[in-house]
Amino acid sequence: MRLLALDTATELCSAALWLDGQLRTRETVAPRAHGKLLLPMIEELLAESGLTLAGLDAIAFGRGPGAFTGLRLAAAVAQGLGFACHRPLIGVSDLRAVAAQALGATAAAARALVCQDARMDEVYSGCFEATGEPGVPRLVGLEQVSPPLAVQVPPQWLAGERMCAAGSGFEVYPALRERWAGAVRQWLPGLRPRAQEIARLAAADGLACAVAPEQALPVYLRDQVTALP
């Protein structure tokens, strides 16, 4: 499968090409500059690989949750490219992408609690378990947005082996880290969703999960964008 993947859900802007299992990537930390950087990254990757958009099977994008502006940008660029080359889109959870990175970074854990800062004193959270396929975790339960201390894990996790914890929520909210200190084997607060995991997960999910460009939408989890004074 040949996939173009992109992600702008956080301060990290990234793009990747998945070519039958081989990855080429571009990424940089550049808050508020994603709109300028993303298309040149994509052009560089395609030129470097000698491909055009027409040579792709699908386009994958980080569908959220994450920063509202970033999610809209990723979805809009993916939709525009999909319409231009008549290719379907595959939306991939940004929390799942962080979990894939976390579980790949530590052989000691098969479970990951991912908490990304959602601003407004809340976090986006999801619980993920490793599967038989390396780098392809599965979601346990639902992704949620909540105050940090309202984050929950499946009850059976508390009685089993310790998990890893990943995402910016553990950097921003010390109380969240304190709450789960006894259950966590490894802390990975610096991880952010990346296009390379988006590409790997989209390839694993396959074209059965692809939709027409107009049907590919961001997943915000939260409807409220700003807090009134």
N, C-alpha and C positions, 0 to 999 in steps of 0.2 A: 504494500500500500504506500502511496505517496501523499503526504499530508503537509500542509503549511499550518503552523500553530502560532498563536500570538496571545500575549497576556499583558494587561495594563491595570490590573485590579489593585495594585499597591504602588509604592514609590519605585518599584523595579519594573522597567519596561523591557520586554523580551519578545523574541520571535525565534522560531525553529522550523527546520525542515526535517521531516521523517521520511527517509527513502528506503523502504523495505528493511527497516531495522537499523539503518545508519542515521545518525543525527548530526546536523549542522546547526549552530546556534549563534545568536547575537543577544546581548543583554547589557543594560547599564542602569545604574541608579540615578534617576533624574526627575525628581518631583516637578510637576507642572510643565514638563517638556515632552511628554509622551506623544502629543500630537505632531511634533516636529520630527521625532525620531523613528516612529514605528514604520512608516512607509519606506524610508531609506533602508532600514534594516531588512525589510522584506525584499526590496529590489536587490540588495547585495547578496542575500542568500540565493535567490533565484538565478542571478547572473553567475555566481560562483559555482552553482550546480549545473549550469547550462540548461535550465528549465524555464518554461513559461507557466503562467497560471493554467493554461489549457492542459498541461501535463500532469496536473494534480488530480487525485481522486476525490479529495474533500478539503475543507478548511476548518480547522479547529480553533476554538477560542475559549479563554477563561470566562465563564458565564457568571461568576460570582459565587458567593457574596464578596463584596469588597467596596472600594470607594465608588460612589455613584458616578462621578464623572469618568473615572477609568473604565467602569463597566460599560457605560454608554459608548465610549470611544472604541473599545474592543469589538463590541457588537456591531457598531456602525461600519467599521473598517471591514470586518469579516463579511457582513452583508453586502457591502459594495463590491468586494472582490468576488463573492459568490455569484452575484448577479452578472458581473462582467464576464466571468468565465463559465457560467452555467454549471456551477458545482455546488453540491450540498454542504451544509455546515454541521459541525458536531460541537455542541456546548459541553464543557467539562467543568465540574465543580472546582473552584479555587481551593477550598478546604481539602478536597481529596488530593489535589496536586501537592499541597504541603505535606499531607500524610504520606504520599508516595515517596517524597524526598526524605522525610523523617525516618520511615521504616527502612529505606535503603541506606541510611547513614548509620544505623545501629543494628547489629545482628543480635543484640541482646533483648530486643522487644518485638513483640508481634502485634502490639496494640498501640494506637496513637490517639491522644486527645489533642485536637487542634483548636486553638483559640486565637483569632485575629482581632486586633483592635477595631471596633466599629464606631469609635468616637462616642460622644454623648454618654459616657460612663457605661458603655455596653461592649460586649464582644460577640463576634460570630463564632459559633462552636460546632464541632462535629466529632464523633467517635468513629474510628476506623480500625479494621483488623486486616492483617496480612492474609493473602490467599495463596493458593498453590502457584500462582504466577507472579514471579518477582516484579516489584514495582507497580503492582496493580491491586491496591487495597480496596476493600468494600466498606461502604457506610453501614454502621450499626445504629438503627433508630433514624432520627431526623436531624438535619442541620437546623440550628436555631440562632436567634439573636436574643440576648438577655443581659441583665447586670452580671458582672463577673462572678459574684458569689452565688448566683442561681444556676451556674453551669453544673450539669449532672453527667455521670457516666453510668453505663449499665451496671446494675447491682452485682452481677457475677464478676465484674472486673475487680471489685474491691476485695473479693475473696481469692482471686487468682494471682497470676504473675503480674509483676509491676509493669506499667506502661511507660512510653515516652511521651513528652509534652512538647508541642511545637507551636510556633507562631508568635506574633507581636503582642498578643494579649498578655503573655507572661512577662514581657518587658515593661509594659505600660501599667499594669495593675499588680503591684507586689502582693496584695491580699489573695489574689488568684493563685499565685505561686505558693504562698504559705498554706493555703487550704489543701493543696494536693501534694505537699512535700512528702508525706509518708507513702504515697502510692506511685510516685514517679521514679523510674530507674534512670532516665536521662533527660536533661533539659536542652531543648533546641529552639530558644526564643528568637534567634536571628533568621530563621527560615521564612522565605516568602514564596508565593506561587511563581513558577517559572514556565516558560513556553515549552521547554524540553519535557517536563512531566505532563503538560497538557497534551503534547504530541503523542507521548507513549501511551497515555490513558485512552486517547481517542482511537489510536490504532488498535488497542486491545478491545475497546467497545465495538469497533467495526462500523461499517456503513449501515448496519441495521439501526443504529442510533442516529443517523444523519437525518436532517430535515431540510426543507426548502429554505432559502435565505430569509424569506419574509416570516418564517415561523421560528427563527432562532432569536430568542430574547434573553436579556440579562435576568438573573435571579438576585433580587435585592435583599430578600427576607424582611426588610423594614420599609414601610411606606413613608415614614416621617423623615424628611431630608434635613430640616433645620429645627433648632429649638427656639421658640419665641422668648424674648426677654420677659 
